[in-house]
Amino acid sequence: MTDAPPALAPLTDVEIWPLTGLRVVAGDLELRAPDDRMLLDLARLAAQGVHREDYMPFVVPWTRGTPTQVARGVMTYQWGLRQRTTPTDWAIELAVVRDGEPLGLQGMYAKDFRITRTAETGSWLGLRHQHGGVGTRMRLMILHLLFEGLGAERATSSAFVDNPGSSGVSRKVGYRHNGSVLQVREGAPVESQLYLLDRAGWDARPDELRLDVRIEGLGPVREQLGLDS
Ligand SMILES: CC(C)(COP(=O)(O)OP(=O)(O)OC[C@H]1O[C@@H](n2cnc3c(N)ncnc32)[C@H](O)[C@@H]1OP(=O)(O)O)[C@@H](O)C(=O)NCCC(=O)NCCS
């Protein structure tokens, strides 16, 4: 009779995919990686509108099409993003959640972050959740994750010159204008404003922008992004 090999302890969710354990919490808002169930809710939300019909805030016009096309586009795009969670290239979009309901997505993107310590952010909210200050709070939360949790030295953002909401958040938070680039939007040229917030600017933000933020599950995410090796 041979002895059976000792059973290996099954891996936990966080060991397999550290982002499943990440939570960035401030008051009634939470950032967390969306699972497929939450992605379906986000897809439904996007299909109900992210901006006025006569406007386009994105370089890739993913919000055009029938509600079903927009919703399916959210799913396939998000599934694709999950591949970009490596130390040299990450594109992490976290759901902004209030009372269990996703209101939109707050993303952070970096190539070779370990060397540049620089990440770009981008975001959207469902139309009915806009203009109530959530955009500012979720930006502050992702900046807290970047500067305090991941050791960023710089955060960048950009917005079309005619997007007052996105630029409004950047200016309010203390980014400085850092030039502009010409881009193509739905076949026509459009100027994009570039914004930069460095560590000194982040540290100098006024009291009303100092949210009480708690990060859970950070260690395994730092390991996944190669920050502790
Ligand atoms: C950009 C976005 C995330 C901002 O979120 P939000 O919750 O609407 O933003 P806030 O309510 O925190 O507004 C922050 C500041 O922006 C400015 N602002 C917001 N909307 C504005 C508008 N329509 N016109 C002028 N200023 C505006 C204001 O200065 C505001 O500060 P205040 O509240 O002190 O007046 C949201 O509007 C959105 O999802 N827009 C569509 C998608 C998009 O444009 N994404 C960014 C692509 S670059």
The ligand as a Gaussian input file, in Angstrom:
#p B3LYP/6-31G(d) Opt

LIG

0 1
 C      -15.771000      63.448000     -15.547000
 C      -16.692000      62.906000     -14.446000
 C      -16.165000      61.573000     -13.966000
 C      -16.675000      63.938000     -13.294000
 O      -17.505000      63.462000     -12.261000
 P      -18.576000      64.398000     -11.540000
 O      -19.107000      63.651000     -10.374000
 O      -19.532000      64.858000     -12.550000
 O      -17.647000      65.601000     -11.042000
 P      -17.836000      66.528000      -9.761000
 O      -19.292000      66.653000      -9.447000
 O      -16.943000      66.031000      -8.693000
 O      -17.313000      67.921000     -10.322000
 C      -16.010000      68.416000     -10.068000
 C      -15.827000      69.798000     -10.658000
 O      -15.881000      69.756000     -12.067000
 C      -16.537000      70.919000     -12.580000
 N      -17.657000      70.475000     -13.396000
 C      -18.247000      69.266000     -13.360000
 N      -19.173000      69.203000     -14.338000
 C      -19.158000      70.363000     -14.972000
 C      -19.892000      70.914000     -16.065000
 N      -20.786000      70.181000     -16.733000
 N      -19.611000      72.179000     -16.442000
 C      -18.672000      72.906000     -15.796000
 N      -17.954000      72.434000     -14.761000
 C      -18.191000      71.192000     -14.371000
 C      -16.920000      71.739000     -11.417000
 O      -15.894000      72.700000     -11.233000
 C      -16.920000      70.769000     -10.259000
 O      -16.527000      71.401000      -9.087000
 P      -17.660000      71.987000      -8.089000
 O      -18.517000      70.795000      -7.705000
 O      -16.859000      72.501000      -6.945000
 O      -18.386000      73.006000      -8.864000
 C      -18.150000      62.737000     -14.946000
 O      -18.683000      63.989000     -15.251000
 C      -18.264000      61.836000     -16.152000
 O      -18.338000      60.632000     -16.006000
 N      -18.332000      62.422000     -17.376000
 C      -18.508000      61.635000     -18.587000
 C      -17.314000      60.799000     -18.907000
 C      -16.061000      61.600000     -18.975000
 O      -16.031000      62.737000     -19.423000
 N      -14.945000      60.979000     -18.531000
 C      -13.636000      61.586000     -18.569000
 C      -13.048000      61.438000     -19.914000
 S      -11.498000      62.297000     -19.988000

